[in-house]
Amino acid sequence: MSARKHRLAVLGSTFAAAALLSACAGDGAGSTSDDGSTTLKFQDIYAPGNYFADASQAYGDYVTEATDGAVDFEYFWSNSVAPTDELAAAMNDGLLDMGRVQPPASPAEFPVINWLSSASFLNTGAFPAGLLQKIGAHLEFAVDTGALDSDLESQGIRYIAPMALVQQYDLLCKEPIEELSDFQGRKIRIAGQAWAEEVENLGANPVTLLPEEIYEGYQRGVVDCVMTYPTHYVLSGLWELGGHYVPLQFNGWNQDGVTISNTAWDSLDADEQEHMYAGTRAWLETFVQAQIEVYWQFATQAEDNGVQFGEPDPAVQQKITAHQATVLDAMAADAPEGVEDPEALLDEYEAAHEKWLGIVEDLGFATDYTGLQGFLDSLEDPTQAPEVDLDPWLDAVMAEAFDIDES
């Protein structure tokens, strides 16, 4: 079934539930002006200048232009209306119409998405090929199967685009990490349960810190290491504190997504809804270009901030990879209630990653290296921020996930 046909089928099958939830929503959702235009209230976790917020702004600009102003946006930055774990409620109350979900903030409300988060390691370790593979595979899988939709439908919201936006996590540590024994007793800030199990597998102690607590926690020694990724080390300022970069391939992040309330969605006509999907291209282009540039910035300038690049023993990554294989083997048995045929679903998720590995390789993105140095060696001029032509990849994403041919 095509992406568009699937979405129409889902809309039809959930119409009654959507209507009931919409009836409970506040009057502010998708407000319509005297000239017939619709203003959507969009909340982002960050403020302009952060690549997530800039991507959300680019998305809105695209949709407004494509609809000749029939749909425009009012932005609320830095979660200024509602905290992340209350986003869906705010959308149903009419305080907001759109926003980016963060399922770990309220895991009980997103059982399927959180379950699938444990399988966010199926991509190649080469950057940016692995990121492009991951985004394409996750988006096409989620749209075509509808496997993640039930988590949102029960809350009166729906996806514009489900996103997998972190290729893989690695570490920034106060002290070097070279051998497996170096992990013993280390306190590592992690993003959630899947990552807690990964560091426990290495003998370390997982520590949960809210995003706004990470910088001070690392600075003051509350944690010995932070598990995140190069772009975040730069934009959060963590790299200014120095330390040791440990290039490992922990589980990545596949739990993001641009969402809209059913009330706001139903206020749009079919052409406007099509443009809402098409705006995903602008969101991804802005986000990925920023990721590539800041990743390069970390690779070329981190040492200037006192960050030393380590080379952990291969046995460390082997232990991580073996743990991930064990997790994948056990996932079907641990699937939440309501997931039909989890083994087949996981097979499809793996197949999507294999398909998208082929796509990015066919588009000329190298996959025969890992790590920062491999990325730099792949560039024509490593001394300059790379300018990557993402158009062929974006054409493929929009065609495969949304049946939108823009080539």
C-alpha positions in Angstrom: 0.0 0.0 0.0 1.4 3.4 -0.9 2.0 6.0 1.8 -0.8 8.3 0.7 -3.3 5.3 0.5 -2.2 4.2 3.9 -2.8 7.5 5.4 -6.3 7.8 3.9 -7.1 4.4 5.2 -6.0 5.3 8.7 -8.0 8.5 8.5 -11.1 6.6 7.6 -10.7 3.9 10.2 -10.1 6.4 13.0 -12.6 9.0 11.9 -15.0 8.4 14.8 -12.3 8.5 17.4 -10.8 11.6 15.9 -14.2 13.3 15.8 -14.8 12.5 19.5 -11.4 13.8 20.5 -11.8 16.9 18.3 -15.1 17.7 20.0 -13.2 18.0 23.3 -10.6 20.3 21.9 -10.5 24.0 22.6 -11.6 26.6 20.1 -8.1 27.9 19.4 -7.0 25.0 17.2 -6.3 25.9 13.6 -7.8 29.3 14.0 -9.3 30.7 10.8 -9.1 34.4 9.9 -11.7 36.6 8.1 -9.9 36.0 4.8 -10.2 32.2 5.2 -6.5 31.6 6.0 -5.6 29.2 8.8 -2.9 29.9 11.5 -1.4 26.9 13.1 0.3 27.3 16.5 3.5 25.4 16.4 5.7 24.7 19.6 9.3 23.7 19.3 11.5 22.5 22.1 14.3 24.9 21.2 14.7 28.5 20.1 15.8 29.8 16.7 19.5 29.3 16.2 19.2 25.7 17.2 19.0 23.4 14.1 15.7 21.8 15.3 14.0 25.1 15.7 15.4 26.4 12.4 14.1 23.3 10.7 10.6 23.9 12.1 10.7 27.5 10.9 11.8 26.3 7.4 8.9 23.8 7.4 6.4 26.6 8.1 7.9 28.9 5.6 7.6 26.3 2.9 3.9 25.5 3.7 2.9 29.1 3.9 4.5 29.8 0.5 3.2 26.7 -1.1 -0.4 27.5 0.0 -0.1 31.2 -1.0 -0.6 32.2 2.6 -3.7 30.0 3.2 -1.8 28.3 6.0 0.6 30.2 8.2 2.2 29.6 11.5 2.6 31.2 14.9 5.6 29.8 16.7 6.1 29.2 20.4 9.8 28.5 21.1 11.5 26.7 24.0 8.4 24.9 25.1 6.9 28.2 26.2 3.3 26.9 26.2 3.5 23.4 27.5 6.3 21.0 28.7 7.1 18.2 26.4 5.2 15.6 28.4 2.0 17.7 28.1 2.2 18.5 24.4 -0.7 16.3 23.3 -2.9 17.6 26.0 -2.1 21.2 25.0 -2.9 20.3 21.4 -6.3 18.8 22.3 -7.1 21.8 24.5 -6.5 24.1 21.5 -3.5 25.9 23.1 -1.3 24.4 20.3 -1.9 22.8 17.0 1.5 21.3 16.2 4.8 20.3 17.9 7.6 17.7 18.1 6.8 14.7 20.3 9.5 13.3 22.6 8.2 9.9 23.7 10.7 9.3 26.5 9.2 12.2 28.4 6.0 10.2 28.8 6.8 6.6 27.9 3.4 5.2 29.1 1.7 7.2 26.3 4.0 5.9 23.6 4.5 2.2 24.2 5.1 1.2 20.6 7.5 4.0 19.8 9.5 3.4 22.9 9.6 -0.3 22.1 11.0 0.4 18.6 13.6 2.7 20.1 15.6 -0.3 21.1 16.3 -1.1 17.5 17.8 2.2 16.5 21.2 0.8 15.6 20.5 -0.8 12.2 22.4 1.9 10.2 25.9 2.1 8.9 28.4 3.9 11.1 29.6 6.1 8.3 28.5 9.8 8.5 26.5 11.2 6.9 25.4 8.0 5.0 24.2 6.4 8.2 22.0 9.4 9.1 20.5 9.6 5.6 19.9 5.8 5.7 18.3 6.0 9.1 16.0 8.9 8.3 14.8 7.4 5.0 14.3 3.9 6.4 12.4 5.0 9.5 10.2 7.5 7.7 9.2 5.1 4.9 8.6 2.3 7.4 6.5 4.3 9.8 4.4 5.9 7.1 3.8 2.7 5.1 3.1 0.4 8.0 1.3 2.8 10.3 3.0 0.8 13.1 3.6 3.9 15.2 0.3 5.7 14.6 -1.7 4.1 17.4 0.4 5.8 20.1 -0.7 9.2 18.6 -4.3 8.3 17.7 -5.2 7.6 21.3 -4.1 11.1 22.2 -6.0 12.9 19.4 -2.9 13.8 17.4 -1.3 12.5 14.2 2.1 12.5 12.5 3.1 14.7 9.7 6.5 13.0 9.7 8.0 10.4 12.1 11.7 11.0 12.3 14.9 9.2 13.3 17.3 12.0 13.8 20.4 10.7 15.6 22.6 8.3 13.7 24.2 6.9 16.8 25.2 8.0 20.3 28.8 8.1 21.5 30.6 9.5 24.6 32.4 12.6 25.9 34.2 11.7 29.1 36.3 13.4 31.7 38.9 10.7 31.6 40.0 8.4 28.7 38.0 5.3 27.8 40.2 2.8 26.1 39.5 -0.7 27.5 36.4 -2.5 28.7 37.8 -2.2 32.3 37.7 1.6 32.0 33.9 1.5 32.2 33.7 -0.1 35.6 31.8 2.2 37.9 31.8 5.2 35.5 28.7 7.3 35.8 27.3 7.9 32.3 24.4 10.2 31.4 22.0 8.3 29.2 18.9 9.2 27.1 16.6 6.4 28.3 16.2 2.7 29.1 17.7 1.2 26.0 20.9 3.2 26.6 20.9 2.4 30.3 21.1 -1.3 29.4 23.9 -0.6 26.9 26.1 1.1 29.5 25.3 -1.5 32.2 26.4 -4.1 29.7 29.8 -2.4 29.8 29.9 -2.3 33.6 29.1 1.4 33.9 26.3 3.1 35.9 23.6 4.9 33.9 22.5 8.4 35.2 19.4 10.2 34.1 19.7 14.0 33.7 17.2 16.3 32.0 18.6 18.0 28.9 19.0 21.3 30.7 21.0 19.6 33.5 23.6 17.9 31.3 26.1 20.8 31.0 26.3 21.4 34.7 26.2 17.7 35.5 29.3 17.1 33.3 31.0 20.3 34.5 30.5 19.5 38.2 31.3 15.8 37.9 27.8 14.5 38.6 28.6 12.3 35.7 31.9 11.1 34.3 30.6 10.9 30.7 27.8 12.2 28.6 26.2 10.0 26.0 25.1 12.1 23.0 26.7 12.9 19.6 29.1 15.4 18.0 26.5 18.0 16.9 25.0 18.1 20.3 28.5 18.4 22.0 29.0 21.6 20.0 25.5 23.2 20.2 25.1 22.4 24.0 28.5 23.9 24.7 29.8 20.6 26.2 32.8 20.6 24.0 34.0 23.9 25.7 34.5 21.8 28.9 37.0 19.6 27.2 37.5 15.9 27.8 37.9 12.7 25.8 35.8 11.9 22.8 35.0 8.2 22.6 33.9 7.2 19.1 31.6 4.2 19.8 28.3 3.2 18.1 25.6 3.1 20.7 21.9 2.9 19.9 20.7 6.0 18.1 17.5 8.0 18.3 14.3 7.2 16.3 11.6 8.8 18.5 11.2 12.3 17.1 8.4 13.5 14.9 6.4 16.5 13.6 2.8 16.1 14.8 -0.5 17.9 14.4 -3.8 17.7 16.3 -6.6 15.9 14.6 -8.7 19.1 15.0 -6.2 21.2 13.2 -5.6 18.6 10.5 -9.3 18.3 9.8 -9.5 22.1 9.4 -7.3 21.9 6.3 -8.5 20.9 2.8 -6.9 18.1 0.8 -4.4 20.3 -1.1 -3.3 22.0 2.1 -2.8 18.6 3.8 -0.7 17.5 0.8 1.5 20.6 1.2 1.8 19.8 4.9 3.4 16.5 4.0 5.5 18.1 1.3 6.9 20.5 3.8 8.8 17.6 5.4 11.4 18.2 2.7 12.3 21.7 3.9 12.4 20.4 7.5 14.8 17.7 6.6 17.0 19.7 4.3 17.5 22.4 7.0 18.2 19.9 9.8 20.5 17.6 7.9 22.6 20.4 6.4 23.1 21.8 9.9 24.0 18.4 11.2 26.7 17.9 8.6 28.2 21.4 9.1 28.3 21.1 12.9 29.7 17.5 12.7 32.5 18.9 10.6 33.0 21.7 13.1 33.4 19.2 15.9 35.8 17.1 13.8 38.0 20.0 12.9 37.8 22.3 16.0 37.1 20.1 19.0 40.8 19.8 19.9 41.0 23.6 20.1 38.5 23.3 23.0 40.6 20.8 24.8 38.8 17.7 23.5 41.1 14.8 22.9 40.2 12.1 20.4 40.4 8.5 21.7 40.6 5.1 20.0 38.9 2.5 22.3 39.9 -1.1 22.0 37.8 -2.9 19.3 36.6 -5.2 22.0 34.5 -2.4 23.4 32.5 -2.0 20.3 32.2 -5.7 19.8 30.6 -6.0 23.3 28.1 -3.2 22.4 27.3 -4.8 19.0 26.8 -8.2 20.6 24.4 -6.7 23.2 22.5 -5.0 20.4 22.1 -8.3 18.6 20.7 -9.9 21.8 18.3 -7.0 22.2 17.0 -7.3 18.6 16.5 -11.1 19.1 14.4 -10.5 22.2 12.3 -7.6 21.0 9.5 -9.6 19.5 8.8 -11.3 22.8 8.8 -7.9 24.5 6.4 -6.2 22.1 3.6 -4.1 23.7 0.0 -5.2 23.6 -1.6 -4.3 20.3 1.5 -4.9 18.1 0.4 -7.6 15.6 3.1 -10.0 14.4 6.1 -8.2 16.0 8.6 -10.5 14.3 7.3 -9.6 10.8 7.3 -5.9 11.8 10.9 -6.0 13.0 11.9 -7.9 9.8 10.3 -5.1 7.8 12.2 -2.5 9.8 15.5 -4.2 9.1 14.6 -4.6 5.4 13.9 -0.8 5.2 17.3 -0.1 6.5 18.9 -2.5 4.0 16.9 -0.8 1.2 18.0 2.7 2.3 21.6 1.6 2.6 21.5 0.7 -1.0 19.8 4.0 -1.9 22.4 6.2 -0.2 25.3 4.2 -1.6 23.7 4.5 -5.1 23.6 8.2 -4.6 27.3 8.3 -4.0 27.5 8.5 -0.2 30.5 6.5 1.1 29.9 3.8 3.7 33.4 2.2 3.8 34.6 4.1 6.9 33.5 5.1 10.4 34.5 7.9 12.7 35.4 11.5 12.4 38.6 11.0 10.4 36.9 8.8 7.9 34.4 11.6 7.4 37.1 14.2 6.9 39.0 12.0 4.5 35.9 11.7 2.4 35.7 15.4 1.8 37.3 17.2 -1.2 38.6 19.9 1.1 38.5 19.0 4.8 39.5 22.5 5.8 36.2 23.9 4.5 32.7 23.2 5.8 31.2 20.7 3.4 28.4 21.6 1.0 26.5 18.4 0.3 23.9 18.2 -2.4 21.0 16.6 -0.6 18.5 17.1 -3.4 18.7 13.5 -4.9 18.3 12.0 -1.4 15.4 14.3 -0.6 13.8 13.4 -3.9 14.1 9.7 -2.8 12.7 10.4 0.7 9.7 12.3 -0.6 9.0 9.7 -3.3 9.4 6.6 -1.2 7.7 7.8 2.0 5.0 10.2 0.6 4.6 9.3 -3.1 5.5 12.9 -3.8 7.6 13.1 -7.0 9.7 16.3 -6.9 12.6 15.1 -9.1 
